[in-house]
Amino acid sequence: MSCKSPGCKTAVPAALDDQQLCVLHFTLLLEQGCGEMRRETALGKTNHEQQAEILRFITENGERLARVSTSGLHLTDDLKARILSTFLTLMNLRENIDRSAMRVPFGRGGNPR
């Protein structure tokens, strides 16, 4: 199967069959999604349910990315670097969620500053 991204004819690895994306386009999509979620959490606009959903997103996609990267698929050095960068992005999003959850709004028992 070929990647569903317009103009891309790269084969889709088995671990990404359900996504119908090649490794490059999968990592680009993950990076974009993480950026949007990180902005939401940084603004404090996520409730507990949304944070749980983001944590599921991180877990599912991190596991999927690990399966792709350890499946024996021949990966160029550039693609390996992109995968590692995407793992770092997922980890940073997780840290952002943790920091966001620890914030106590002013006036709810927290000290100002």
C-alpha positions as CSV (number, residue, x, y, z in Angstrom):
1,M,0.0,0.0,0.0
2,S,1.2,3.5,-0.8
3,C,1.0,6.5,1.5
4,K,-2.3,8.4,1.3
5,S,-0.5,11.8,1.5
6,P,-1.0,13.6,-1.8
7,G,1.9,13.0,-4.2
8,C,3.6,10.5,-1.9
9,K,4.3,7.0,-3.4
10,T,6.3,5.7,-0.5
11,A,5.2,2.3,0.9
12,V,3.4,2.1,4.2
13,P,5.0,-0.2,6.8
14,A,2.8,-2.8,8.4
15,A,2.7,-1.0,11.7
16,L,1.1,2.0,10.0
17,D,-1.4,0.2,7.9
18,D,-4.3,1.6,9.9
19,Q,-2.9,5.1,9.4
20,Q,-2.2,4.6,5.7
21,L,0.9,6.9,6.0
22,C,4.6,6.4,5.4
23,V,7.0,6.9,8.3
24,L,7.8,10.5,7.2
25,H,4.2,11.6,6.9
26,F,3.2,9.8,10.1
27,T,6.0,11.6,12.1
28,L,5.0,15.0,10.5
29,L,1.4,14.4,11.5
30,L,2.4,13.5,15.1
31,E,4.6,16.6,15.4
32,Q,1.7,18.8,14.2
33,G,-0.7,17.2,16.6
34,C,1.7,17.5,19.5
35,G,2.3,21.2,18.8
36,E,-1.4,21.9,18.8
37,M,-1.9,20.0,22.1
38,R,1.1,21.6,23.7
39,R,-0.3,25.0,22.9
40,E,-3.7,24.1,24.5
41,T,-2.0,22.8,27.7
42,A,0.3,25.8,27.9
43,L,-2.7,28.1,27.9
44,G,-4.4,26.0,30.6
45,K,-7.4,25.3,28.4
46,T,-7.5,21.5,29.1
47,N,-9.6,19.8,31.6
48,H,-8.9,16.4,33.2
49,E,-10.7,14.5,30.5
50,Q,-8.8,16.2,27.7
51,Q,-5.5,15.6,29.5
52,A,-6.4,11.9,29.8
53,E,-7.1,11.9,26.0
54,I,-3.8,13.5,25.3
55,L,-2.0,10.9,27.5
56,R,-3.7,8.1,25.5
57,F,-2.6,9.8,22.3
58,I,1.0,9.9,23.5
59,T,0.9,6.3,24.6
60,E,-0.7,4.9,21.5
61,N,1.4,6.8,19.0
62,G,4.6,6.3,21.0
63,E,4.0,2.6,20.9
64,R,3.2,2.7,17.2
65,L,6.3,4.7,16.5
66,A,8.4,2.2,18.5
67,R,7.0,-0.7,16.5
68,V,7.8,1.0,13.3
69,S,11.4,1.9,14.3
70,T,12.2,-1.6,15.6
71,S,10.4,-3.6,12.9
72,G,13.6,-4.2,10.9
73,L,12.5,-1.8,8.2
74,H,15.4,-0.2,6.5
75,L,15.5,3.5,7.6
76,T,17.8,6.2,6.4
77,D,19.8,8.2,8.9
78,D,17.5,11.2,8.2
79,L,14.4,9.1,9.0
80,K,16.0,7.7,12.1
81,A,16.7,11.3,13.3
82,R,13.1,12.3,12.5
83,I,11.8,9.4,14.5
84,L,14.0,10.3,17.5
85,S,12.9,13.9,17.2
86,T,9.2,12.8,17.2
87,F,9.8,10.7,20.4
88,L,11.3,13.8,22.0
89,T,8.3,15.8,21.0
90,L,6.0,13.2,22.5
91,M,8.1,13.3,25.7
92,N,7.9,17.1,25.9
93,L,4.2,17.0,25.4
94,R,3.9,14.5,28.3
95,E,6.0,16.9,30.5
96,N,3.8,19.8,29.5
97,I,0.7,17.8,30.7
98,D,2.4,17.0,34.0
99,R,3.3,20.7,34.5
100,S,-0.2,21.8,33.5
101,A,-1.8,19.3,36.0
102,M,0.4,20.6,38.8
103,R,-0.7,24.2,38.4
104,V,-3.1,25.5,41.0
105,P,-5.2,28.4,39.9
106,F,-4.8,31.6,42.0
107,G,-7.4,31.9,44.7
108,R,-7.7,28.1,45.2
109,G,-5.3,27.6,48.0
110,G,-2.2,28.5,46.1
111,N,0.2,31.3,46.9
112,P,0.4,34.1,44.4
113,R,3.9,33.6,42.9
